[in-house]
Amino acid sequence: MDIQTLIKNLHPLEIRVLRSYKPAVELTSEKLQKELSYKEGHANQAFSWLSGKELAVVVRKEPHTFYEITELGKTFAEQGTVEQRIISFLKTSGPAFLPQIAQSLSIDNKDVGSAFGNLSKEGILAMDAEKKASHTGKENTSRIVIIDALLKKALSSPDGMLNHSDLNAQEIEAISTLAKKRGAADAAFRIVERETVVYALTKEALEVEKALETAGITGDEIGSLTSKMLATGEWKNASFRGYNISVPPARIIPGRTNPYVSFLESVKDKLCSLGFEEFDGPLVETEFWNSDALFMPQFHAARDIHDAYSVKNPTHAKSIEEPFLSNVAAAHMNGGNTGSRGWNYQFDKDFTRRLILRSQGTVLSAHQLAKAKIPGKYFGIARCFRYDKVDATHLSDFYQTEGIVLGDEVNLKTLLGFLEMFAVEIAGATDVKYVPGYFPFTEPSIEVHIKHPVLGWFELGGSGIFRPEVTKPMGIDVPVLAWGIGIDRMALMALGLNDLRELFSSDIEQVRLRKARY
């Protein structure tokens, strides 16, 4: 492309950058926002266009980590952390049982247990022969003092952020116990990772800038005529951008099914042809069905990513169906009739009624176990919600295809056959591998991974054989195969896409133009 044609195709955002900076100057999005009054999106778009024309190059990328205070962190800063509140309570009331502390302070049992564990290790709290916790008289450790200072510092910060590079080693160690990247609803800080991309104009940009100056193009030319310009006469002294009337118009397509919807229907058709029955359920679930019925202990760290979104009103369901509540509670406390020793803790029947947005498709399987036929094959496509950092393979709300197979003769080999079907026949992957995994509700547990031509290896989903602690409380006494496959990720491979966000873009033309392989 000759230089005259090039300058005609430059956008004002690009022109202003070319006219304002020399090749030796390092440029960032923040610099353009400050000096050219660009919005962040405009700055990034200008860099993208200039890079595509080889007028700008990436000099380096600088990663940054920040800690953003959450709503829970703000509560801690104003009212004290769980540890601080427990210490104050015991200093005032004297020795008390952990459940009494939890009830008096309106704190979950698992949070009280975790806090007591930390404080007992530091010698601040102790437990007597009666299993009562008490304050030893020891002063607060430096960790507690530092945590309190960090919370108050973040609360007073205009953006609620603490920069990792501004913290010393002790502060970093302390804040690491309070911060999470995902599932940060019960964390005081959310880890925010950002990257500053530094650009510089190329030598070719200098020649283009001279051509722009010769042509009298500043980047301030008007692109559209408004009624205000006509009314004031402002248009008479204005310079207007040229219009390229040879640009082809956007392709207009009559009503058609969304490619992703077509893919979902093809998965349903495939499973139904294999004799599966479809199940479904509500988006709002209780902690009981979402986690407790799946033998996930109420104090377990594995639940951190499963309670990101709770319902504000009402907060709890009125009741849980019997005999499932009693059976599951017994399985947690002492194993019940499952042959297990359980998790050996006091099951909280109030917490189990808490309402949350469904965080995993396996909740549908838990419901189905209570009414399943033996032998039987069931599946569902469930929309799930979790706090997650959005990228090419992660979304904060996503779809899973969930399935169970019940029968006396099903085994691990049967499960591997189904996983291969999902990976090869539905997703269209050619490279597949199986990796041992851990889920509280299955044993053994297996993850299936596939290799994407651009993104490389990523997990397609998890699977396993339900533990007796899951099946027997629901009245099932035969092996049950279970899987939860990321159907969005299967579509990523099957539709030839490189980013999950393309599935939910308002512009689906590029998705339509991809060659579907299903």
N, C-alpha and C positions, 0 to 999 in steps of 0.2 A: 504494500500500500504506500503510495507516495505521500509526501508530507502535507500537501494541500488537501488531499482526501482525508487524511488522518485528522487534521484540525477541524474539518467539517463534522466529524463524528465524535468529537469530544463533548462531554457533558460539562455544564458550568461548574459542577463540583470539581471536576478534574482540572478545568482551565484555571480556576482560582489557585489551586495547589501549585500548578506549573508556573504561574505568574508570580507566586509569592515566595518560592523557595529555590535554592540552588542545590545541585547534586550532593554537595558535601554535608548538608544539614540532615540530621537524624530526625525522623518524623514519627509521631505516634498519634493515636486517636485523640488522646487528651490534649496534645499540642494543637491540633486542628480545632478542637472544641473551644479552646481558650483563645487562640489568636485569630481564627476565621469565623468564630461563632457557629460552627457546625454542630449539629446534633451527633450523638455517637453513631447512629445508623448511617448518617450521611458521610461521616468520616471513613467508616469501614467500607462503605460502597465505593467511595472515591479511590481508596487504596486497591480495592479489588479490580476496578476497571483499569486503573493505571498499570497494575501488575499484568493484567491480561494483554495490554498493549506493549509490554516490556519497557514501560517508561518508569517503573518503580520496582524495586526488589526488596526482599526481606533481609535485613541486616542481622537480626538476632531475635530470639524470643526469650522473654524474661518471666519465669513463673513466680507467682505470688500467692501466699496463703494468708487468709484472714479468718478471724473468729467473730461471727455475728451473734450477738446476744439474742436469745429466743424469748418468747413470752414467759416461759418457765424461768429463764435466767433473770428477767426483770423482776419476777416475784421473789426470787432468791435475794436479789440485790436490795429489795425494799423490806422483806420480811425475815430474811435469813435463810440459809440453806437447810436442807433436811437435817444435816449433822448439827448445825448450830441450834436448831429448834429442839432437837432431842437433848442436847447438852443442857440447854436452859430449862427444859421440862424436868429433867432428872435432878438438877440442882435445887429446883423448887419443891417438887413432889416427893423426892426420895426414890428408892428402888421400885421398879415396876416391870411387869411382863411386857415383852415386845408387842403382842396384840393390843395391850392396854395403851401403850404409847401411840400405836398407829391410830386407834380409835379416838384417843383424846386430841391428837393433832390433826386428824382427818388426812392421814397419809397412808398410802398403800402399804400393805404388809411387806411386799418385796423391797420397797424403798427403805423402810425401817431396817429390814434385815441387812441390806447392803451397807447402810450407813453405820449400823452397829459393828459390822465386820471390820470396816476401816478404822473406826474409833477404838475398838478393842485391841487391834494390832498396834496402835500408837499409844496404848496404855491410858487413854482418857476415860474409857468405859470398861466395865468388867461385869461378869455374870456370876451370881452366887449359886449355892447349891440348890436353891429353889427355882433356878432359871430366871431370876429377876436381874434386870440390867440396872447398874448404878454408876454414878460418877465417882471416879477415883480421887478427884481433887487435883489432878494434873492440869497444868495450863494448856491452852490450845497450842498445837504445833504450828510450825512455820507454814505448813501446807494450808491449814485452815485460814490463817491470816492472809496468805497470798491470794487464795481463792476469793475471799471477801473483797480484797482490794481490786482484783481483776473485774469482778462483777460490777462494782461501783464505778470503776473507770469506764467500762463499756457502756453502762447506763447513761453516763454523762457525756459520752461521745455523740456528736451530731448524727452520725450514721449507725451508731451502735456497733461499730467494728473495732477490732484490735488487730494490728498488723503483726504477723508472726516475727518479722525481722526486728520489731521494736521491743520484743520480749527477751528477758534473760533466760538462762538455762533453768532456773528454779520455776519461773513463771510458765515456761513451756511445759515442763513436767507436770505442773499443777493443772494447767488448762487442758492437757491431753486427757485427763480423767473426766472432764466435763463436756468435751466436744465430740460431735459425731458428724460424719459426712452425709450419712443416710439415716432415716428414721430418727430425726432429731427432735421429735415432739417431746420426749422425756429427757432431753439434754439441755444444759444451760447455754451451750454455745453450738452454733452450726458452723461446720468447716466450709469455707467458701474458697474455692481455688480459681484463680484468674491468671490470665497470661497477657502480658504486654508485648505486642508485636511491634518491633522497631523497623521502619522502612527508610529507604533513601531513594531519591530520584536517580535515574541512570544518566549517562552522558548523552544519550539520544534525546532525553527530556530537555536538555539545554537548547538543542537545535529546534525542537518543537516550540519552546518558549519564545525564541527569537522570531519564528514564523508567526506566532500569535501576536506578538508586539507589532510586527510589520503590518499585519492585517487589521490591527486595531481592536482585537478581540480581548475583552477583559474578564469575561466570566460573569459579568453583571447584566448581560443582555436579558431582556424580558422574553419569557417563553410563552406567555398567554396574555391576551388582552382582556381586561376586566371592565365591568361597568363603571367602577370608580375612576379608572384612567380616562374613559370616554367623557365622564361628567366633569372632570377637572382639567382635561386637556393635557394631562401628563404625557400621553402617548406621543404627542407631537415632537418632544425632545428626547424620546427614548430610543434606544437601540434594541432591535428585536433579533432573536435567534432565527437562523434559517430552518426551514422545514424540509425534511427528506421525504418527498412524495412517492419515492420508489420503494419505500419499506413495505413489505407485504402485510396485509391486515392479519389479525389473529384468526385462527381457524375456528369457525363456528360449528359446533357439533350438536346435533339433535339429542334429545334425552336418551341417555344410556346408563346402564348400571355402573356404579363405581367399581373399579378393578379390585379393590380390596374386598368389597361386599361379594363380588363374584368368587373370589378366592375362599372366603368363609363358607359360602354355599357349597363350593366344591368339596371342602373338608367334611361338611355335614353329610353330603351325598356319599362320600367314600365310606364313612363310618356306618351310616345307615345300611349301606349295601353289605357290610360285614356283619349285620345283625345287631348292632348297637341300638339302644333306646336313648333318646335325648332327655336330659333333665335340666332344670333351671331353678333360679331362686332370686331373692331380693338383693339389691345392692347394699342395703343396711342390714347388718347382722349383729348378733351378740358375741361377746368374748367367748361364750360357751361353745357355739358352733364353729366360730372362726379359729379357735385355738385350743380351748379346754377339751373338747370332744376329740381332738387330734393328739391328746396326751402331751401337749406343750405346757409344762409347769408354769404357774402364774408368776413365778419369780425368775424365770429363765431368760438369759440374754438373747436367746433366739427369737423372743417375742418383740424385741425392740423395733424391728421393721414392720411389725404387724399391728401397731396401734397408733399410726401416724395421724389418722383422721378420725376423730370421735364426733359424735352427734351432740350438738349443744342443747337441743330441746326436742323431745325428752332425752335425758341422759341414759336411762335404763329401761329395759323391757320389764313388763309387769311380772312375768314368770317364765320359767323354763320347763319344758315338758317332762313329765315323769313317765316311766322310771329312769329316763336317760340322765337326769340331773343327779340322782342318787347313785346310779351305777358309775358315772364318770367321776363324781366326787370320791367314791370309794377307791376307784382305780388310781387316782392321784395320791390319796392319803396312805393307803396300805396295799394297793393292788386289787382289792375286791376279789372277784371270782376269776381273775385273769391269770393267776399263777405267778404274778409279779409282786415285788415288794413295794411298788409304787414309788412316788417321789418323797414320801415321808414328811409331809407338811400339812398344815391345817388349810383345807380348801376354802376359799372365800366365796360363799354363795351370793354375796351382794355384788362383788366385782364381776362375777361371771355373767351378770345381767347387763353389763355396760354395752351401749350401742356404738358401733363403729362402722365405717365403710368397709365392705369386703376387701381384704388384702390379698387373698389367694383363692384360686378356683377350688382347692381341696375342700373348702367349706361345703360345696355342693355334694361332694362324695360323702361327707360326714352325714348330711341330711339323708342321702339316698340309702346308706347302710341300714337305717332304721326301717326301711320299707322295701328293701331289695329282694328279688327272687333269686333262688339258688337252683341251678347255675344262672348267671346273668351277666350281661354286658351293658354298661351305661357310659354316656359321655355328655359333656356340656361345654358350651363356649361362654366363658364368664369374663365380664369386665371387672378389673381389679384396681385398687387404688393404694399406692404407697408413696411416701416421700422418697424421691430419688432424684439424683442429678441427671438432667436430661442430656443425652448425647446420642450418637448414631445407633446405639443398641439398647438404650434405656429410656423409658418414659415414666412419668409420674402416674399415669393411668394407662392401662394396657389390657390386652385380651390374653386369656389362657384357654387352651382346650384341656379339659380335665376329664379323666376317665377311670373307671374301675372295672375289673373282671373278677367275678366270684365263682368258685368251683373247687371241688375236691382235687382235681387233677392239674390245676394251673400251677406254674412254677416260674423260676427265674428265667428259664429258656423261653417260656411263653412271653414274658415281659420284654426280653431283648428283641423278640420278633416284632412286637408292636412298635418299639422304639425305632427299629430299622425302617419300618413302614413310614413313620412320620418323617424321619430324616431323609430317606432316599426317594420314596414314591410321592410324598406330598411336598416336602421342601425342595426336592431336586438336588440334594447335596451328593457329591461324589466321594468326599472324604469325611468319614464319621469315626468317632472314637467314644468309648465308654469309660467314665472316670468314677471311682468310688466316691460316695458323698455321705453326708450326714443330715438326716431329718429326724426330729423327735418322734415322728409317727410311723416311720418305716424301718425295717431291718430285714434284709440288707437294703441299702440305698444307693442309687446309681444316677449319675448325671450323664446326659448325652450331649456331646459337643460336635459341631460341624464346622467346616472350613469355608469361609466366604472368600471369593476371589480377590476382594479389596480389603475387607475388614479383618481377614484372618480367622483364627479359631475363636469361637464364642459358644457359651452354653445355650443349648436349645431348651432344656428343661430338666426337671428332676423326676425321679420315679423310685419305686421300691415295692416291697410287700408290707402291707399294713401290719403293725404289731398287734398282738392279742389285746393289749390295753386299749386299742382303738376299736377293734371289731366286737369283742365280747360284750362290752357295755351296751352295744346296739343290738345284741341278740344274734350275732353272726359267729359261727364256729368253724368256718372253712377259710382257706387261704384267699386273700383279696389282693390282686395286683392294682397298683395305683400309679398315675402319672399326672404331672402338670406341665404341659408344654407351652412355651411362648409362641402363640400362633402368629403374633406380629413378626417375630423373628423368622418363622417359617415363610411368611409372605415376603420378607426382605430378600430371602434367597430365591424363592419361586418366581417373583416378579422382576428379578434382576436389579433391585435397588441397592443403594449404598448407605441409606440413612432411614431409620424408622419414621422420622418426622415427615418424610415424603408421603407416607400413607395417609396422613391427616392434614395435608396442605390444602389450602383453598384452590390452588392451581394444580389440578390433577392431570394436566395435559401430558407432562413428561412421563407420568406413571402409565397413562394410556399407550404412549408410544413405545414403552418397553416391551420386549418380547416375553410374554408369559410362558412359563414352562409347565404349567399344570393342565 
